[in-house]
Amino acid sequence: MTLRFAAAQLSHETNVFSAVRTDMAAFDASTILRGSEIERERATNSAFGGFFAGAERFGFDLIPILSVWATPSGMVDGTTLQALIDEIVRGVQASGPLDGVLLGLHGAMVSELDRDADALILEAVRDTIGNELPLVATLDLHANISPRMVDAATMLIGYDTYPHIDMAARAEEACARIVQLARGEIVP
């Protein structure tokens, strides 16, 4: 039976000293892709570029849900963050039986909803899929990794390089690990 993994990217590097709030318009101005639109990222050096490559290399079905990011700016508006999290959760729920979830995060998102916004995203997905399925996320090189993030994720994989030339490579690494986790070959 072919493994099935849902995937989403929700990424923002927050500068809490900036007065420029990050709202849905800021995400929309950068990139918001949904479902089959995410195919555009197939051959890119991005989280989804690596997720697509990993699905091909390791022979699993990838269900792309949402790919969204905004350029570095101030705190993420709580209503915006909640709407994006809700969209990911609905996508995961609608994906049918899954063997796990892949996430492309930044690791330095701050929101008025929760100062540890990346943990909030991971917790929402964990609450949706339960404790048995693997949840693997990629993070920027300078992510702020919190105990909440570690508790919610099965595995966190950070970029190795600056400048970031390994975003797709780390996402492909995440694919290798989630397959091993789903098959019970590794237990972190």
N, C-alpha and C positions, 0 to 999 in steps of 0.2 A: 504494500500500500504506500502510495506517495505521501510524503510529509507535506503539511500545509502550514505556512506561516504568514500571518498578517504583518504589515509593516507601515510605519508612519514616521514622519519627520516633523518635529516642532522645535524650532531652534531660535534662540535669541540670546545675545550677549548684552546684558543689562549694565548700564552705567548709572548707578544710583545717584550720582552727582548731577546728572543731566536733568534739566527741567522739561525736556521734550518727552511727553508721555508716548508710549507705544500702544497704539490702538489698532483696530482691525484695518484701518486705512493704511497704516504703516506696513502691516504684513501683506496687504493686497498690493502695495506699491513695489514690494520686493518680488514675492512669488507665493501664490497659493495654487496648488494643483491637487486635483481630486481624482481618485480611481484611475481610469485608463489614461487620463491626461498625464499622469506621472511617467508614462512610457517615454516622454520627451527627455527624461533624465537618464535613460538607459546607458548611454555611452559617455556620461559625464563623471568628473572626479567629485562625486557627491555621495552622500549616504545611500541614496537610491541607486546611483550608478553601481555601487558595490553590492547592494541587495540584489539587483537584477543579475549581476555577474555571478554572485554566489548561488542564486537559484539555478542558473544554468550549470554551473560547475558541480554543484552537489545534488542536483536532480530533485529539487522540491518545488512545489507550487507556491508562488508568491502572490499574496493578495494585497496590493497597494491601496491604502486608505486615504492618506493625506500627506502632502509635502508642503510645508510652510515655514518660512523664515522671514526675519526682518533685520535690517541693518542695525548695528549697535546704536542704542539710544536709551532713553530713560525707562523707568518702571513700566512693566506691562500692565495695562488696564485690566482690572479683575474681571469685568464682563467679557472682554475679549478672550482672556485666557480660559475662562470657564466654557465659553462657546467652542473653542478649539479642542479642549479636552473632551467635551461632550460629543463632538464630531468623531473623534478618535474612538471613544468608547462605543458609540453607536455602530461605527464601522467594524470594530472587533466583534460585537454581538451579531451583526448581520453576516459575518463571514462564514458562518456555519462551524462545523467542528474544526478546531485548530490544534496544532501541535506546539504552538508557541507564538510569541510576538517579538518582532524586531523594532527598535526605536532609534531614530537619529536625533539626539539631543545636543545641546551645547554644554550644559552643566553650570552656566552662570546666569540663568534667568531669574529675575526678581520681579514679583508682582505684588500689587496691593492686596491681592487675594491670599498670597502666601509668599513669604520672602524666600522660601526654598521651593521655587516653582517647578524645577525639574523633579524634585522628590514628589511633589503633588501629582505630576503627570504619571510618574512611575507607579505611585500608589493607586491612582484611578484605574490604570490598566491592570495592575495586580488584583485589585478588588473585582475586576470584571472577569479575569481568566482563572482566578483561584490560585492556590499555592502550589499545585502540582505541575503546571505548565511552565516551561522556561520563558523568561523575559530578559532579553539581552539588549543593551543600549550602547551606542557609541557616544563618545564625549570629546569635546575639544581638549586640546593639550593642557589648557589652564582652567579646566573645570574646577568648580568648588564642590568636591565630593563630600556629601554629608552622610551621617549614619542612617538617616531616613532613606537616602538613595540606595545605599548598600543593602538595607533591610528589604526594600521593595523589589530590587532587581536580582536576577539569578547571577548575572555577570555584567560588568561595566568594562568597556574597552575604550581607552583613550587614544587619540592621535599620537603618533610618535615624532612627528616633524613640525618644525616651524621654519619657513612658511609651510602651511598645511598642504602638502602635496600627496598625502596618504589618506585622504578622507574615504575614497572608494576602497582602498586596500584594507582599511580598518573595518569598514562595513562588510567586506567580503570575509574578513577574519571572524566577524560576529556571526556570519552565516555558517562558517565551519563549526564554530562552537555551539550554536543552537542546534545544529544537526546532531552533534555528539551528545548534547544534553538530552535531546528528545529520544535518542536511542539508548540512553543510560550508559554511555561509554565514559563519561566524565561526571564527577559530582564535585562542584567547587565548594 
